[in-house]
């Protein structure tokens, strides 16, 4: 039994970069054969860390079981999703009381009134597929145009190298076709007997599009497109009308899109608009026009219509003008309606426009901070749906009737153990950080909130890639606020809550704005008595782990504890290594360290490179051995150097998931057990476990 924290050996390793000689004494923790980790010394060290981690939680096993059951009690175990209709088939997923994974199903009924009487057809039971393993995740689930074949992509390791399989739904048997090593995208061709997909190479880069004809060996698949520039990745999608396939060449600050007509048997890609620095766009199709959302002329984006018969930019027609206070985050389209998703002051605004008469209506929700997205599941039937959720409101899916301006509830997330939204409160406030107003969403239980500084605070942060920090209903957040916590979400720069500029305000040589926003938020919540100094637990994963690692280097006294899952903390070394899967593309997010100014800037905030001889909060850190996005060694090296240099005796816990990747456990109960550990850690360190 390991009662003392493991101590990693220090082995001198010097390298030159940025006109410096740098010593990385824990470089040996990266296996030279990665992604195949076979080095016995490394595996032994990781197992010792895992044992130390497990030993810490042993005295709290009863509490962990209690929290696990509490979380499970907030989930309807035997449940079904909302139907998605295609012709006379109704597709859905469901779960059972005891199984870990989804079951994919459908029903056939020309008469929707008799749907509940129709027998169910099980298309894919992921539980059966996963039997005997530790991990199973589906990326794509795609039905052929004649609805007789199923194509799906599955990963059993957690390394995000998906294998595409085909199942004959009529004859109940697998086809011999199998395509290994894909990123998971699948698009059925509407006319040809096959699919388009994106393979991944040895470095996990997806820069090609191929076409696979059924009954053909995948080694003979036709390559349709290749993007040679390592700054970009390739994705594919089908138009809402199903008349085109779009190939998007995606970078961090620009992109370009090609289209392939389903009528084109030669599968020839046609460029819509070439890459331009700072310009991003997305496209869909309806009738005689392509509809394109872009920021060519305005930072808040607009929508133009492009005649299909004339793709030159002079023929683009402004259709939805940019709004000065509203950021157009995305759109969807049906036969008769255009669905527009905006954000104003960080809060969703949903609009629907009739394509025939241009009448536009707005869907309103009376909530200070929430998640709301409108979309369509059926182009021809003008199916418009809205998903709505907040930290105090379980997810609700609505069907929107434009003609009578009405939202009809299709499904409300059921909380079996009970949940009364009136017992909880949401505050949406702005904090000043040197003249910049930074939003925070706060969630707490009214009866337990004192606002005298005594409530512990749980603060989530991310702040990168333009990804918005989530403020949807979370059963883990309910557990924390029911124990007296204030649960907070920091909407720092680096996300796009307040528009494209909010994202760009924390890129490249502005990255430190994310960290200063987070610290300003923490200080404000302490000053306003939401919590007290040193009574704050912070949480971040991946790029959010970089945020956690940086702020505990800079202001450790503010925080009681920190949780960092698969943290991107060895920033400088990772960005110097162009053989890693994501590094070249990341130059457009963080900068290229071959340029001295970017090298020095990264070095000044990289968590691993800025560890100090000081006191640190109590830490819980995890990594995934098969993670292709953030190598397991980043967390391992960071933990080792922290252990060596920190002056306090606070626990530092580190676990490597030996069977999982970047996203953690794939099974819902395994996931809840991981979440329960986070909560037990938070309650215990904050003195709230009794």
ZAMARGU-4260 file (C-alpha; in steps of 0.2 Angstrom, whole numbers, plus 5000, padded with zeros to 4 digits):
<rodrens>
0) 5000/5000/5000 | 5007/5017/4995 | 5003/5030/5009 | 5016/5042/5004 | 5015/5052/4988
5) 5026/5044/4974 | 5041/5054/4969 | 5046/5054/4951 | 5065/5052/4947 | 5073/5068/4940
10) 5084/5064/4925 | 5092/5079/4917 | 5087/5082/4899 | 5093/5098/4890 | 5087/5105/4874
15) 5089/5122/4865 | 5074/5133/4860 | 5070/5151/4859 | 5089/5156/4861 | 5089/5146/4878
20) 5094/5130/4885 | 5080/5122/4894 | 5081/5108/4907 | 5066/5096/4907 | 5070/5084/4921
25) 5053/5074/4919 | 5054/5072/4900 | 5057/5054/4902 | 5038/5052/4907 | 5034/5053/4889
30) 5035/5035/4881 | 5046/5036/4866 | 5034/5023/4858 | 5018/5034/4861 | 5004/5031/4857
35) 5009/5013/4862 | 5014/5015/4880 | 5025/5000/4885 | 5040/5007/4895 | 5039/4998/4912
40) 5047/5012/4922 | 5033/5024/4916 | 5019/5012/4919 | 5026/5007/4936 | 5026/5026/4941
45) 5008/5029/4934 | 5002/5014/4943 | 5010/5020/4960 | 5001/5036/4957 | 4985/5028/4954
50) 4987/5017/4970 | 4990/5033/4980 | 4975/5041/4973 | 4964/5026/4977 | 4971/5025/4995
55) 4966/5043/4997 | 4948/5039/4993 | 4946/5023/5003 | 4941/5031/5019 | 4927/5040/5009
60) 4920/5025/5000 | 4904/5026/5009 | 4902/5045/5005 | 4907/5041/4987 | 4893/5028/4986
65) 4881/5040/4993 | 4885/5053/4981 | 4885/5041/4966 | 4867/5035/4971 | 4862/5053/4973
70) 4868/5057/4956 | 4860/5041/4949 | 4844/5046/4958 | 4843/5062/4947 | 4843/5051/4931
75) 4828/5042/4924 | 4837/5026/4921 | 4825/5018/4909 | 4822/5033/4897 | 4819/5037/4878
80) 4825/5052/4868 | 4813/5062/4857 | 4809/5054/4840 | 4817/5060/4824 | 4806/5057/4809
85) 4812/5052/4792 | 4799/5047/4779 | 4788/5035/4790 | 4801/5029/4801 | 4804/5037/4819
90) 4821/5035/4826 | 4826/5037/4844 | 4838/5030/4857 | 4834/5023/4874 | 4842/5016/4890
95) 4837/5003/4902 | 4837/5002/4921 | 4854/4993/4922 | 4864/4995/4906 | 4878/5007/4903
100) 4875/5012/4885 | 4862/5018/4873 | 4851/5007/4862 | 4847/5014/4845 | 4829/5010/4839
105) 4816/5015/4827 | 4798/5012/4823 | 4788/5012/4807 | 4771/5019/4806 | 4762/5029/4791
110) 4750/5034/4804 | 4758/5044/4818 | 4743/5042/4829 | 4746/5023/4830 | 4765/5025/4833
115) 4764/5019/4852 | 4756/5003/4846 | 4770/4999/4833 | 4783/4986/4838 | 4801/4993/4841
120) 4815/4988/4830 | 4832/4988/4838 | 4845/4994/4826 | 4861/4994/4837 | 4863/4989/4856
125) 4879/4997/4861 | 4879/4987/4877 | 4880/4971/4867 | 4894/4979/4856 | 4904/4984/4872
130) 4902/4968/4881 | 4918/4962/4888 | 4927/4978/4886 | 4930/4994/4897 | 4926/5007/4884
135) 4914/5010/4869 | 4909/5026/4860 | 4899/5029/4845 | 4904/5044/4834 | 4892/5043/4819
140) 4876/5034/4817 | 4870/5035/4799 | 4855/5027/4790 | 4856/5024/4771 | 4845/5034/4760
145) 4834/5018/4757 | 4834/5016/4776 | 4840/4998/4774 | 4858/4999/4780 | 4866/5006/4795
150) 4884/5014/4795 | 4891/5018/4812 | 4909/5022/4818 | 4915/5015/4835 | 4930/5017/4846
155) 4934/5004/4859 | 4950/5011/4866 | 4947/5030/4868 | 4960/5035/4856 | 4947/5042/4844
160) 4952/5031/4830 | 4935/5025/4824 | 4931/5010/4814 | 4916/5011/4802 | 4905/4996/4801
165) 4890/4992/4791 | 4874/4982/4796 | 4861/4976/4784 | 4844/4980/4793 | 4834/4969/4782
170) 4844/4953/4783 | 4850/4957/4801 | 4869/4954/4797 | 4885/4964/4795 | 4892/4967/4778
175) 4910/4962/4776 | 4915/4981/4773 | 4925/4988/4788 | 4935/5005/4787 | 4948/5007/4801
180) 4956/5023/4807 | 4944/5036/4804 | 4939/5052/4813 | 4921/5046/4814 | 4912/5057/4801
185) 4900/5047/4789 | 4890/5054/4775 | 4879/5043/4765 | 4878/5047/4746 | 4860/5050/4740
190) 4863/5042/4723 | 4879/5031/4724 | 4880/5015/4734 | 4893/5021/4747 | 4899/5034/4760
195) 4911/5048/4761 | 4922/5048/4777 | 4938/5056/4784 | 4952/5045/4788 | 4966/5049/4801
200) 4984/5047/4798 | 4998/5040/4809 | 4998/5057/4818 | 4979/5058/4820 | 4977/5071/4808
205) 4962/5071/4797 | 4966/5080/4781 | 4958/5069/4768 | 4940/5064/4761 | 4938/5047/4754
210) 4923/5038/4746 | 4919/5020/4750 | 4909/5009/4738 | 4900/4995/4747 | 4907/4978/4744
215) 4924/4986/4740 | 4940/4984/4750 | 4943/5000/4759 | 4961/5000/4753 | 4954/5004/4736
220) 4943/5019/4742 | 4944/5034/4731 | 4952/5050/4738 | 4941/5065/4734 | 4951/5079/4743
225) 4967/5082/4752 | 4972/5097/4762 | 4991/5097/4763 | 4993/5112/4775 | 4995/5105/4792
230) 4987/5121/4800 | 4970/5114/4794 | 4959/5099/4797 | 4945/5092/4786 | 4927/5088/4791
235) 4912/5083/4780 | 4893/5086/4782 | 4877/5084/4771 | 4866/5099/4767 | 4850/5100/4775
240) 4842/5097/4758 | 4852/5082/4756 | 4857/5088/4739 | 4875/5092/4742 | 4890/5087/4753
245) 4901/5100/4761 | 4919/5098/4764 | 4925/5111/4776 | 4944/5115/4778 | 4944/5121/4796
250) 4957/5132/4804 | 4957/5142/4820 | 4954/5159/4812 | 4949/5155/4794 | 4942/5141/4783
255) 4935/5137/4766 | 4921/5125/4760 | 4919/5114/4745 | 4903/5107/4739 | 4899/5091/4729
260) 4883/5089/4721 | 4874/5072/4724 | 4870/5073/4705 | 4889/5072/4701 | 4894/5054/4699
265) 4912/5060/4697 | 4911/5067/4715 | 4921/5083/4710 | 4923/5096/4724 | 4920/5114/4720
270) 4927/5128/4730 | 4915/5141/4737 | 4927/5154/4743 | 4946/5152/4746 | 4954/5155/4763
275) 4956/5173/4769 | 4964/5177/4785 | 4951/5181/4799 | 4936/5175/4788 | 4926/5160/4793
280) 4910/5154/4785 | 4898/5140/4785 | 4885/5135/4771 | 4869/5126/4769 | 4857/5124/4754
285) 4838/5126/4750 | 4831/5126/4732 | 4840/5139/4720 | 4851/5146/4734 | 4866/5142/4745
290) 4864/5151/4762 | 4881/5157/4769 | 4884/5163/4787 | 4900/5174/4786 | 4910/5188/4794
295) 4918/5195/4778 | 4910/5212/4781 | 4905/5212/4800 | 4912/5204/4816 | 4894/5199/4821
300) 4891/5189/4805 | 4877/5189/4793 | 4869/5178/4780 | 4870/5180/4761 | 4861/5170/4748
305) 4871/5163/4733 | 4862/5157/4717 | 4868/5139/4714 | 4870/5143/4696 | 4882/5158/4699
310) 4895/5156/4713 | 4905/5171/4710 | 4906/5183/4725 | 4898/5198/4715 | 4882/5188/4714
315) 4881/5185/4733 | 4865/5194/4740 | 4864/5200/4758 | 4849/5191/4765 | 4851/5193/4784
320) 4860/5209/4789 | 4872/5209/4803 | 4865/5215/4820 | 4875/5228/4829 | 4871/5220/4847
325) 4868/5202/4842 | 4881/5189/4837 | 4875/5176/4825 | 4882/5160/4832 | 4874/5148/4819
330) 4859/5144/4808 | 4849/5130/4801 | 4836/5129/4787 | 4821/5119/4782 | 4810/5120/4766
335) 4801/5135/4772 | 4811/5143/4786 | 4827/5150/4791 | 4832/5147/4809 | 4844/5159/4817
340) 4854/5157/4834 | 4861/5173/4841 | 4869/5179/4857 | 4866/5196/4865 | 4876/5200/4880
345) 4880/5182/4881 | 4862/5176/4882 | 4854/5166/4868 | 4841/5175/4856 | 4832/5164/4844
350) 4824/5170/4828 | 4814/5161/4814 | 4811/5168/4797 | 4799/5163/4784 | 4808/5161/4768
355) 4792/5164/4757 | 4787/5181/4764 | 4802/5186/4775 | 4791/5187/4791 | 4803/5185/4806
360) 4798/5180/4824 | 4808/5179/4840 | 4807/5165/4853 | 4809/5172/4871 | 4814/5163/4887
365) 4812/5172/4904 | 4829/5167/4912 | 4844/5178/4916 | 4857/5164/4910 | 4853/5149/4900
370) 4857/5138/4885 | 4845/5139/4870 | 4847/5132/4853 | 4834/5130/4838 | 4837/5118/4825
375) 4828/5106/4813 | 4827/5087/4812 | 4817/5086/4796 | 4820/5098/4781 | 4804/5093/4771
380) 4792/5094/4785 | 4798/5110/4792 | 4801/5102/4809 | 4808/5116/4821 | 4814/5111/4838
385) 4821/5121/4853 | 4832/5114/4866 | 4832/5125/4882 | 4841/5122/4899 | 4848/5132/4913
390) 4857/5127/4929 | 4841/5128/4938 | 4830/5121/4924 | 4832/5103/4917 | 4833/5102/4898
395) 4816/5104/4889 | 4814/5100/4870 | 4800/5110/4862 | 4792/5109/4844 | 4790/5127/4837
400) 4774/5131/4827 | 4778/5147/4817 | 4761/5149/4811 | 4753/5151/4828 | 4769/5156/4837
405) 4768/5142/4850 | 4781/5131/4858 | 4774/5113/4862 | 4784/5103/4875 | 4790/5087/4867
410) 4801/5081/4882 | 4806/5088/4899 | 4821/5080/4907 | 4814/5070/4922 | 4822/5070/4939
415) 4816/5055/4948 | 4821/5060/4965 | 4813/5077/4963 | 4819/5094/4958 | 4810/5111/4962
420) 4817/5125/4952 | 4809/5138/4964 | 4821/5132/4977 | 4836/5138/4967 | 4842/5155/4960
425) 4853/5160/4946 | 4862/5177/4945 | 4870/5183/4929 | 4882/5197/4934 | 4897/5206/4926
430) 4914/5209/4934 | 4925/5224/4929 | 4943/5218/4924 | 4952/5234/4920 | 4937/5241/4910
435) 4932/5225/4902 | 4915/5218/4909 | 4916/5199/4911 | 4900/5189/4914 | 4898/5176/4927
440) 4883/5164/4929 | 4880/5159/4948 | 4869/5145/4954 | 4864/5142/4972 | 4850/5135/4984
445) 4841/5150/4991 | 4839/5143/5009 | 4857/5139/5010 | 4864/5155/5003 | 4870/5167/5016
450) 4880/5180/5006 | 4891/5183/5021 | 4907/5175/5014 | 4904/5158/5022 | 4898/5148/5007
455) 4911/5138/4998 | 4912/5142/4979 | 4914/5130/4965 | 4921/5139/4950 | 4921/5132/4932
460) 4932/5139/4919 | 4938/5136/4901 | 4941/5151/4890 | 4948/5144/4873 | 4944/5140/4855
465) 4929/5151/4855 | 4920/5138/4865 | 4907/5144/4877 | 4907/5139/4895 | 4892/5128/4899
470) 4878/5134/4909 | 4865/5120/4906 | 4857/5109/4919 | 4870/5098/4928 | 4866/5085/4941
475) 4883/5087/4949 | 4880/5106/4951 | 4864/5102/4960 | 4873/5090/4972 | 4886/5104/4976
480) 4873/5118/4979 | 4863/5106/4990 | 4878/5105/5001 | 4879/5124/5003 | 4890/5128/4988
485) 4888/5142/4976 | 4891/5135/4959 | 4899/5148/4946 | 4903/5148/4928 | 4916/5160/4922
490) 4913/5167/4905 | 4931/5173/4902 | 4938/5179/4886 | 4943/5165/4875 | 4926/5159/4873
495) 4913/5168/4862 | 4899/5172/4874 | 4901/5190/4869 | 4905/5188/4851 | 4920/5184/4840
500) 4930/5198/4848 | 4928/5190/4865 | 4936/5175/4858 | 4950/5184/4849 | 4953/5194/4864
505) 4962/5179/4872 | 4971/5172/4857 | 4990/5173/4853 | 4998/5187/4863 | 4982/5191/4872
510) 4980/5173/4880 | 4983/5180/4898 | 4967/5189/4897 | 4958/5173/4901 | 4968/5171/4917
515) 4966/5189/4922 | 4947/5188/4919 | 4946/5172/4930 | 4956/5180/4944 | 4946/5196/4943
520) 4930/5185/4944 | 4937/5176/4959 | 4941/5192/4968 | 4924/5200/4965 | 4915/5185/4971
525) 4925/5185/4987 | 4923/5204/4989 | 4904/5203/4986 | 4903/5189/5000 | 4897/5175/4988
530) 4912/5166/4996 | 4928/5169/5006 | 4946/5169/5002 | 4954/5152/5001 | 4936/5144/5001
535) 4936/5142/4982 | 4937/5126/4972 | 4941/5128/4954 | 4938/5116/4940 | 4944/5115/4922
540) 4948/5102/4909 | 4960/5101/4893 | 4963/5120/4889 | 4953/5123/4905 | 4967/5114/4914
545) 4979/5127/4907 | 4968/5140/4915 | 4968/5130/4932 | 4987/5128/4931 | 4991/5146/4927
550) 4980/5154/4941 | 4986/5143/4955 | 5004/5148/4950 | 4999/5166/4950 | 4987/5167/4965
555) 4987/5151/4975 | 4981/5159/4991 | 4963/5162/4983 | 4959/5144/4981 | 4956/5130/4993
560) 4957/5116/4980 | 4958/5113/4961 | 4952/5100/4949 | 4961/5098/4932 | 4956/5084/4920
565) 4967/5080/4905 | 4975/5097/4908 | 4985/5105/4894 | 4999/5111/4905 | 5015/5108/4896
570) 5011/5121/4883 | 5029/5126/4878 | 5035/5108/4875 | 5019/5103/4866 | 5019/5118/4854
575) 5037/5115/4850 | 5033/5097/4844 | 5025/5097/4827 | 5025/5078/4827 | 5010/5078/4839
580) 4993/5077/4832 | 4986/5094/4836 | 5002/5105/4837 | 5003/5113/4819 | 4984/5117/4819
585) 4986/5125/4836 | 4998/5138/4830 | 4983/5148/4825 | 4977/5148/4843 | 4992/5150/4853
590) 5005/5156/4841 | 5021/5147/4833 | 5035/5146/4846 | 5048/5146/4832 | 5044/5165/4832
595) 5053/5171/4847 | 5039/5183/4853 | 5027/5168/4854 | 5040/5157/4862 | 5043/5170/4876
600) 5025/5173/4879 | 5020/5155/4880 | 5035/5152/4892 | 5028/5166/4903 | 5012/5157/4907
605) 5014/5139/4903 | 5009/5130/4919 | 5023/5117/4919 | 5036/5131/4916 | 5030/5143/4930
610) 5029/5131/4945 | 5036/5140/4960 | 5042/5136/4977 | 5026/5141/4986 | 5010/5134/4994
615) 4998/5127/4982 | 4979/5122/4984 | 4975/5104/4986 | 4974/5096/4969 | 4965/5082/4959
620) 4973/5079/4942 | 4968/5066/4929 | 4975/5060/4912 | 4970/5047/4899 | 4983/5035/4893
625) 4976/5034/4876 | 4972/5052/4874 | 4977/5059/4857 | 4973/5077/4861 | 4983/5080/4877
630) 4996/5067/4880 | 4995/5059/4897 | 5013/5064/4901 | 5008/5083/4902 | 4999/5080/4918
635) 5012/5067/4924 | 5026/5079/4922 | 5016/5094/4929 | 5012/5084/4945 | 5030/5077/4947
640) 5037/5095/4946 | 5023/5102/4958 | 5027/5088/4971 | 5045/5092/4970 | 5044/5111/4972
645) 5028/5115/4982 | 5030/5120/5000 | 5014/5114/5008 | 5008/5097/5013 | 4991/5098/5004
650) 4986/5082/4995 | 4991/5081/4977 | 4981/5067/4969 | 4985/5060/4951 | 4976/5047/4942
655) 4979/5040/4924 | 4964/5032/4916 | 4973/5017/4909 | 4958/5012/4898 | 4951/5029/4893
660) 4956/5044/4882 | 4952/5062/4882 | 4933/5061/4887 | 4935/5049/4902 | 4923/5035/4904
665) 4911/5031/4890 | 4898/5021/4901 | 4885/5032/4910 | 4888/5023/4927 | 4907/5024/4925
670) 4905/5042/4921 | 4894/5045/4937 | 4907/5036/4948 | 4921/5048/4941 | 4909/5063/4944
675) 4906/5057/4962 | 4925/5056/4965 | 4926/5075/4960 | 4911/5079/4972 | 4918/5069/4986
680) 4935/5077/4984 | 4927/5095/4984 | 4916/5091/4999 | 4930/5084/5009 | 4943/5097/5006
685) 4930/5111/5009 | 4924/5103/5025 | 4907/5099/5019 | 4908/5080/5019 | 4899/5078/5036
</rodrens>
